[in-house]
Amino acid sequence: MDMARIRLREPQVPASLHGWLLVDRFGIPRYWPTVWSALDAASLEESTLAAQLAAIEQFYQSVETQLGEDCLDRLIAHLEFAALESCLEGFFVGLRNRSAQNTGNQSKTWRTVIGFVKACTDRIARSGKFKTPIDEIHSRLLRLERLHSALNLRRVRRPETVRALPAVVLEEIYELIDPASSRNPFRNESLRWRNFALVLLMLHQGLRRGEILVLAVDVLKTAYRPDTGQPRYWLDVTTNPYEATDPRLDDPSLKNANAIRQLPVAETIATVIETYISNFRGRQAHSFLFSSQEGRPLSKRSVNDILTTISDSLSREAKAELLHRRKLNRIHPHALRHTCAVVRLKQFIDAGVEMDIAVQQLRVFFGWSRTSQMPHLYARAYFEARLATVWQDSFDLHVESLRQLSGAGLP
């Protein structure tokens, strides 16, 4: 975490003022990012706001490098458009060079910065505090808009590839997360069952890393079918209602409002979760589902570390397949979600659901908006037959070994 971007959440500060801030080298909040955060970015999720403030801080540092002083707040406050335009052009050149070197896409950073400058200067122009004719100010604002549209940071798009994990990698993941497996790389039974439940929620329920980490310990719900008396399980993907604040420095969050959803859970998965909670989670001072060995809510970094450990434990053949077919050196949290999406779509189609309906069902299940193109990225993976070798055709039934494992830790 860079010291220029801090999270204000001291107990003596009112909760309404908690949030992300940009500060200068003396720890003093930067004026215009603070105004922008309160008035123009108030509706953003905290994770999105943090990312956009990081982009804005890059521009502050670029201006200081170009002009030799930390003066962006003054340039904006005095509507020094010539200097602003020059600094924006210099910043763009830096982003373009960075994009060319690492093939990364810097378009979001550029859009954030140009939008920030325009929003702040437009606010000053509408205040009427300057003698400059309003039409001249609007003309300069229009130049900023043209600068935005004229400069293009988008890289050449690579061919789309299906990002589901290869079958050989999936097979080994199941073996490695089996709490009773001799190949399980985690040192004690508590960690093994926690990581078993965590990976299954990502791989079979398609949960994002942030969604997993905000779940409350009582997230699993049960009801009984009136016709058969058999239990059915589901979980509500939403923020933890029992915690007013999150003690984690880089606290997780739901991506957006579409992420709030209700998901059916297979009995095998439900049994694993119940086993972890009842036998291995232990009593904690917090109400989050997943906990660290030290009794703190599990962090984003810890989830990455868990998957890195699993990746390191793959066989040479599986590592080669992962690199060759997916260009990955390790398993990322989102790769499990991608795999779940591919297999869910295949199961929908194989069950006779028409593609258009299947795409809409994917939107609900994975928390995508109505305009998201994500479901269509997975439609092409329907013919990825190799994935089916480690999944049952039925929607919520899983491999026989998984059913056996789910009862292994029950009293």
C-alpha positions as CSV (number, residue, x, y, z in Angstrom):
1,M,0.0,0.0,0.0
2,D,1.5,3.3,-1.0
3,M,1.4,6.0,1.7
4,A,-0.2,8.5,-0.7
5,R,-3.4,6.5,-0.5
6,I,-4.8,5.9,3.0
7,R,-7.9,4.5,4.4
8,L,-9.5,6.7,7.1
9,R,-11.4,4.6,9.6
10,E,-10.2,5.8,13.1
11,P,-12.7,5.2,15.9
12,Q,-12.8,8.9,16.8
13,V,-13.8,9.8,13.3
14,P,-17.5,9.6,12.4
15,A,-18.4,6.6,10.3
16,S,-19.8,8.8,7.6
17,L,-16.3,10.2,7.0
18,H,-14.6,6.9,6.7
19,G,-13.1,6.0,3.4
20,W,-10.1,6.4,1.1
21,L,-8.0,9.6,0.9
22,L,-5.1,10.8,-1.1
23,V,-2.5,12.6,0.9
24,D,0.7,14.5,0.1
25,R,4.2,13.6,1.4
26,F,3.3,15.4,4.7
27,G,0.2,13.4,5.2
28,I,-2.1,16.3,4.4
29,P,-5.2,15.3,2.3
30,R,-5.1,16.5,-1.3
31,Y,-7.8,19.0,-1.9
32,W,-9.4,18.2,-5.2
33,P,-9.3,14.4,-4.9
34,T,-11.1,14.8,-1.5
35,V,-13.8,17.0,-3.2
36,W,-14.1,14.7,-6.1
37,S,-14.5,11.6,-3.9
38,A,-17.3,13.3,-1.9
39,L,-19.2,14.8,-4.8
40,D,-18.5,13.0,-8.0
41,A,-17.5,9.5,-6.8
42,A,-19.8,9.1,-3.8
43,S,-21.7,6.2,-5.5
44,L,-18.6,4.1,-6.3
45,E,-17.8,0.9,-4.4
46,E,-14.8,1.3,-2.1
47,S,-12.7,-1.0,-4.2
48,T,-13.4,1.0,-7.3
49,L,-12.8,4.3,-5.6
50,A,-9.5,3.0,-4.3
51,A,-8.4,2.0,-7.8
52,Q,-9.4,5.3,-9.3
53,L,-7.7,7.3,-6.5
54,A,-4.5,5.3,-7.2
55,A,-4.8,6.4,-10.9
56,I,-5.3,10.0,-9.9
57,E,-2.2,9.9,-7.6
58,Q,-0.2,8.7,-10.6
59,F,-1.1,12.0,-12.3
60,Y,-0.2,14.0,-9.2
61,Q,3.2,12.4,-9.2
62,S,3.6,12.9,-13.0
63,V,2.8,16.6,-12.7
64,E,5.4,17.0,-9.9
65,T,8.0,15.2,-12.1
66,Q,7.2,17.4,-15.1
67,L,7.1,20.7,-13.4
68,G,9.4,20.1,-10.4
69,E,6.8,20.8,-7.8
70,D,3.6,19.2,-6.3
71,C,1.2,21.8,-7.8
72,L,-1.7,20.0,-9.4
73,D,-4.2,21.3,-6.8
74,R,-3.1,24.9,-7.7
75,L,-3.3,24.3,-11.4
76,I,-6.9,23.1,-11.1
77,A,-7.9,25.8,-8.6
78,H,-6.6,28.6,-10.8
79,L,-7.9,27.0,-14.1
80,E,-4.4,27.0,-15.6
81,F,-5.6,25.1,-18.7
82,A,-2.4,25.5,-20.7
83,A,-0.3,23.8,-17.9
84,L,-3.0,21.2,-17.4
85,E,-3.2,20.3,-21.0
86,S,0.6,20.0,-21.2
87,C,0.8,17.9,-18.1
88,L,-2.0,15.6,-19.4
89,E,-0.2,15.1,-22.6
90,G,3.0,14.3,-20.8
91,F,1.1,11.9,-18.6
92,F,-0.4,10.2,-21.6
93,V,3.0,9.7,-23.2
94,G,4.2,8.0,-20.0
95,L,1.1,5.7,-20.0
96,R,1.6,4.8,-23.6
97,N,5.2,3.9,-23.1
98,R,4.3,1.8,-20.1
99,S,1.6,0.1,-22.1
100,A,4.0,-0.7,-24.9
101,Q,6.6,-2.1,-22.5
102,N,4.4,-4.5,-20.6
103,T,1.5,-4.9,-23.0
104,G,-0.9,-3.7,-20.3
105,N,-3.9,-1.6,-21.0
106,Q,-3.7,1.8,-19.3
107,S,-7.0,3.1,-20.8
108,K,-8.8,2.9,-17.4
109,T,-6.1,5.0,-15.8
110,W,-6.3,7.6,-18.6
111,R,-10.1,7.8,-18.5
112,T,-10.1,8.2,-14.7
113,V,-7.6,11.0,-14.8
114,I,-9.1,13.0,-17.7
115,G,-12.6,12.6,-16.1
116,F,-11.2,13.8,-12.7
117,V,-9.6,16.9,-14.2
118,K,-12.7,17.7,-16.3
119,A,-15.1,17.3,-13.3
120,C,-13.0,19.5,-11.1
121,T,-12.4,22.3,-13.6
122,D,-16.1,22.2,-14.7
123,R,-17.1,22.6,-11.0
124,I,-14.9,25.7,-10.7
125,A,-16.2,27.1,-13.9
126,R,-19.8,26.8,-12.8
127,S,-19.0,28.5,-9.5
128,G,-18.6,31.8,-11.2
129,K,-15.5,32.7,-9.1
130,F,-13.4,33.6,-12.2
131,K,-13.6,36.6,-14.4
132,T,-12.8,34.5,-17.4
133,P,-15.9,34.4,-19.7
134,I,-17.8,31.2,-19.2
135,D,-17.8,30.5,-23.0
136,E,-14.0,30.6,-23.0
137,I,-13.9,28.2,-20.0
138,H,-16.3,25.8,-21.7
139,S,-14.1,26.0,-24.9
140,R,-11.1,24.9,-22.9
141,L,-13.2,22.1,-21.3
142,L,-14.1,21.0,-24.8
143,R,-10.4,20.8,-25.7
144,L,-9.9,18.5,-22.8
145,E,-12.8,16.3,-24.1
146,R,-11.2,16.3,-27.5
147,L,-7.8,15.4,-26.0
148,H,-9.5,12.4,-24.4
149,S,-11.1,11.2,-27.6
150,A,-8.0,11.9,-29.8
151,L,-5.5,10.0,-27.7
152,N,-6.0,6.2,-27.7
153,L,-4.3,3.9,-25.3
154,R,-6.0,0.7,-26.2
155,R,-3.6,-2.1,-27.1
156,V,-4.1,-4.5,-30.0
157,R,-6.6,-7.1,-28.8
158,R,-5.3,-10.6,-28.6
159,P,-7.5,-13.5,-29.8
160,E,-10.0,-14.5,-27.1
161,T,-9.1,-17.7,-25.3
162,V,-11.3,-19.8,-23.0
163,R,-9.9,-19.3,-19.5
164,A,-11.3,-22.5,-17.9
165,L,-8.8,-24.7,-16.3
166,P,-7.7,-27.8,-18.3
167,A,-9.1,-31.2,-17.1
168,V,-5.8,-32.5,-15.9
169,V,-5.4,-29.5,-13.7
170,L,-9.0,-29.9,-12.3
171,E,-8.4,-33.5,-11.5
172,E,-5.3,-32.6,-9.5
173,I,-7.0,-29.8,-7.7
174,Y,-9.6,-32.2,-6.4
175,E,-6.9,-34.5,-5.2
176,L,-4.8,-31.7,-3.6
177,I,-7.7,-30.2,-1.7
178,D,-9.0,-33.5,-0.4
179,P,-8.4,-33.2,3.4
180,A,-7.5,-36.9,3.5
181,S,-5.1,-36.9,0.6
182,S,-1.4,-37.6,1.0
183,R,-0.8,-34.9,-1.6
184,N,-2.7,-32.2,0.4
185,P,0.0,-29.5,0.9
186,F,-1.5,-27.9,4.0
187,R,0.0,-28.6,7.4
188,N,-3.0,-29.4,9.6
189,E,-6.6,-30.6,9.4
190,S,-8.1,-27.2,10.2
191,L,-6.4,-25.6,7.3
192,R,-7.2,-28.5,5.0
193,W,-11.0,-28.3,5.7
194,R,-11.0,-24.5,5.5
195,N,-9.2,-24.5,2.2
196,F,-11.4,-27.4,0.9
197,A,-14.6,-25.4,1.6
198,L,-13.1,-22.2,0.2
199,V,-11.9,-23.7,-3.1
200,L,-15.2,-25.6,-3.6
201,L,-17.2,-22.3,-3.2
202,M,-15.1,-20.7,-5.9
203,L,-15.0,-23.7,-8.2
204,H,-18.6,-25.0,-7.9
205,Q,-20.5,-21.8,-6.9
206,G,-18.5,-19.4,-9.0
207,L,-17.9,-16.9,-6.2
208,R,-15.4,-14.1,-6.6
209,R,-12.6,-13.8,-4.1
210,G,-14.2,-10.7,-2.5
211,E,-17.6,-12.4,-2.3
212,I,-16.1,-15.4,-0.4
213,L,-14.4,-13.1,2.1
214,V,-17.4,-11.1,3.1
215,L,-19.7,-14.1,3.8
216,A,-21.0,-14.4,7.3
217,V,-20.5,-17.6,9.2
218,D,-24.3,-18.4,9.0
219,V,-24.4,-17.9,5.2
220,L,-25.6,-21.4,4.5
221,K,-29.4,-21.7,4.7
222,T,-31.6,-24.9,4.9
223,A,-35.2,-25.6,4.2
224,Y,-37.1,-28.9,3.7
225,R,-39.1,-29.8,0.6
226,P,-42.8,-30.3,1.7
227,D,-43.3,-33.1,-0.8
228,T,-40.3,-35.3,0.0
229,G,-39.0,-33.9,3.3
230,Q,-35.5,-33.7,1.9
231,P,-33.3,-30.7,2.7
232,R,-32.4,-28.1,0.2
233,Y,-29.6,-25.6,0.7
234,W,-28.7,-22.2,-0.5
235,L,-26.6,-19.2,0.3
236,D,-27.1,-15.5,0.1
237,V,-24.2,-13.7,-1.5
238,T,-24.2,-10.3,0.4
239,T,-22.1,-8.4,2.8
240,N,-21.8,-9.5,6.4
241,P,-24.7,-8.0,8.3
242,Y,-23.0,-8.5,11.7
243,E,-19.9,-6.4,11.2
244,A,-20.1,-2.6,11.2
245,T,-16.5,-2.3,10.1
246,D,-13.9,-4.6,8.5
247,P,-10.6,-4.8,10.2
248,R,-8.7,-5.9,7.1
249,L,-6.5,-3.2,5.6
250,D,-7.4,-4.2,2.0
251,D,-10.9,-5.2,2.9
252,P,-12.9,-7.2,0.4
253,S,-16.3,-6.1,-1.0
254,L,-19.0,-7.1,-3.5
255,K,-18.2,-5.9,-7.0
256,N,-21.6,-4.1,-7.5
257,A,-25.3,-4.4,-6.8
258,N,-25.7,-7.3,-9.3
259,A,-23.3,-9.4,-7.1
260,I,-26.1,-9.6,-4.4
261,R,-27.8,-12.9,-5.3
262,Q,-29.1,-16.2,-3.9
263,L,-27.5,-19.5,-5.0
264,P,-28.6,-23.1,-4.7
265,V,-26.0,-25.3,-3.0
266,A,-25.6,-29.0,-3.6
267,E,-25.9,-31.2,-0.5
268,T,-22.3,-32.3,-0.9
269,I,-21.0,-28.8,-0.8
270,A,-23.3,-27.8,2.1
271,T,-21.9,-30.8,4.1
272,V,-18.4,-29.6,3.5
273,I,-19.2,-26.1,4.7
274,E,-21.1,-27.4,7.8
275,T,-18.2,-29.7,8.6
276,Y,-15.7,-26.8,8.5
277,I,-17.9,-24.6,10.6
278,S,-18.8,-27.2,13.2
279,N,-15.5,-29.0,13.6
280,F,-12.6,-26.9,12.3
281,R,-13.4,-23.1,12.3
282,G,-13.4,-22.8,16.0
283,R,-14.6,-19.8,18.1
284,Q,-13.6,-16.5,16.6
285,A,-13.9,-12.9,17.6
286,H,-15.4,-12.1,14.2
287,S,-18.4,-13.4,12.3
288,F,-16.8,-13.9,8.9
289,L,-17.0,-17.4,7.5
290,F,-13.3,-17.8,6.7
291,S,-10.7,-17.1,9.4
292,S,-6.9,-17.1,9.5
293,Q,-4.9,-19.3,11.9
294,E,-4.4,-16.2,14.0
295,G,-8.2,-15.7,14.4
296,R,-8.5,-12.8,12.0
297,P,-10.8,-12.6,9.0
298,L,-9.1,-14.2,6.0
299,S,-7.4,-11.7,3.7
300,K,-7.3,-11.4,-0.1
301,R,-3.6,-12.1,0.0
302,S,-4.2,-15.3,2.0
303,V,-6.6,-16.6,-0.7
304,N,-3.9,-16.0,-3.3
305,D,-1.3,-17.8,-1.2
306,I,-3.6,-20.8,-0.8
307,L,-3.9,-21.1,-4.6
308,T,-0.2,-20.5,-5.0
309,T,0.5,-23.4,-2.7
310,I,-1.9,-25.6,-4.7
311,S,-0.3,-24.5,-7.9
312,D,3.2,-25.3,-6.6
313,S,1.9,-28.8,-5.7
314,L,0.7,-29.7,-9.2
315,S,2.5,-32.3,-11.1
316,R,5.0,-31.4,-13.8
317,E,2.4,-32.5,-16.4
318,A,-0.4,-30.4,-15.0
319,K,1.9,-27.3,-14.7
320,A,2.9,-27.8,-18.4
321,E,-0.8,-28.1,-19.4
322,L,-1.7,-25.0,-17.5
323,L,1.1,-23.0,-19.1
324,H,0.5,-24.4,-22.6
325,R,-3.3,-24.2,-22.7
326,R,-4.0,-21.2,-20.5
327,K,-0.7,-19.3,-20.4
328,L,-0.8,-19.3,-16.6
329,N,2.1,-20.1,-14.2
330,R,-0.3,-20.5,-11.3
331,I,-4.0,-20.8,-10.5
332,H,-5.7,-17.5,-9.9
333,P,-8.9,-17.1,-7.9
334,H,-10.8,-15.9,-11.0
335,A,-9.7,-19.0,-13.0
336,L,-11.9,-21.1,-10.7
337,R,-14.8,-18.8,-11.4
338,H,-14.2,-19.0,-15.2
339,T,-14.1,-22.7,-15.0
340,C,-17.4,-22.8,-13.1
341,A,-19.0,-20.6,-15.7
342,V,-17.8,-22.8,-18.6
343,V,-19.1,-26.0,-16.9
344,R,-22.4,-24.5,-15.8
345,L,-23.1,-23.4,-19.3
346,K,-22.4,-26.8,-20.6
347,Q,-24.7,-28.4,-18.0
348,F,-27.5,-26.0,-19.0
349,I,-27.2,-26.8,-22.7
350,D,-26.9,-30.5,-22.1
351,A,-30.0,-30.4,-20.0
352,G,-31.9,-29.0,-23.0
353,V,-31.9,-25.3,-22.1
354,E,-31.8,-23.0,-25.1
355,M,-28.6,-20.9,-25.4
356,D,-30.4,-17.5,-24.9
357,I,-32.1,-18.8,-21.7
358,A,-28.9,-20.4,-20.6
359,V,-27.1,-17.1,-20.9
360,Q,-29.7,-15.3,-18.8
361,Q,-29.4,-18.0,-16.2
362,L,-25.6,-17.5,-16.1
363,R,-26.2,-13.8,-15.5
364,V,-28.2,-14.5,-12.4
365,F,-26.0,-17.2,-11.1
366,F,-22.7,-15.3,-11.5
367,G,-24.0,-11.8,-10.7
368,W,-23.5,-10.2,-14.1
369,S,-25.5,-7.1,-15.2
370,R,-28.0,-7.4,-18.1
371,T,-25.5,-5.6,-20.5
372,S,-22.4,-7.7,-19.5
373,Q,-20.8,-9.6,-22.3
374,M,-19.2,-12.1,-20.0
375,P,-21.8,-15.0,-20.6
376,H,-21.0,-14.8,-24.3
377,L,-17.3,-15.4,-23.7
378,Y,-18.2,-18.8,-22.3
379,A,-20.6,-19.8,-25.0
380,R,-17.7,-20.8,-27.2
381,A,-16.4,-23.2,-24.5
382,Y,-19.5,-25.4,-24.8
383,F,-17.6,-27.8,-27.0
384,E,-14.7,-28.0,-24.5
385,A,-15.5,-31.7,-23.9
386,R,-12.4,-32.5,-21.9
387,L,-13.7,-30.5,-19.0
388,A,-16.7,-32.8,-18.6
389,T,-14.4,-35.7,-17.6
390,V,-14.2,-34.4,-14.0
391,W,-17.8,-33.2,-13.6
392,Q,-21.1,-35.0,-13.4
393,D,-23.7,-34.2,-15.9
394,S,-26.4,-33.4,-13.3
395,F,-26.5,-29.7,-12.4
396,D,-25.5,-30.0,-8.7
397,L,-24.0,-33.5,-8.3
398,H,-20.2,-33.9,-8.2
399,V,-17.6,-36.6,-8.4
400,E,-18.1,-39.7,-6.2
401,S,-14.9,-39.0,-4.3
402,L,-16.2,-35.6,-3.4
403,R,-19.4,-37.1,-2.0
404,Q,-17.4,-39.5,0.1
405,L,-15.1,-36.8,1.4
406,S,-17.9,-34.5,2.5
407,G,-18.9,-36.9,5.2
408,A,-15.3,-37.8,6.3
409,G,-15.1,-35.2,9.0
410,L,-18.6,-35.4,10.4
411,P,-18.9,-36.7,14.0
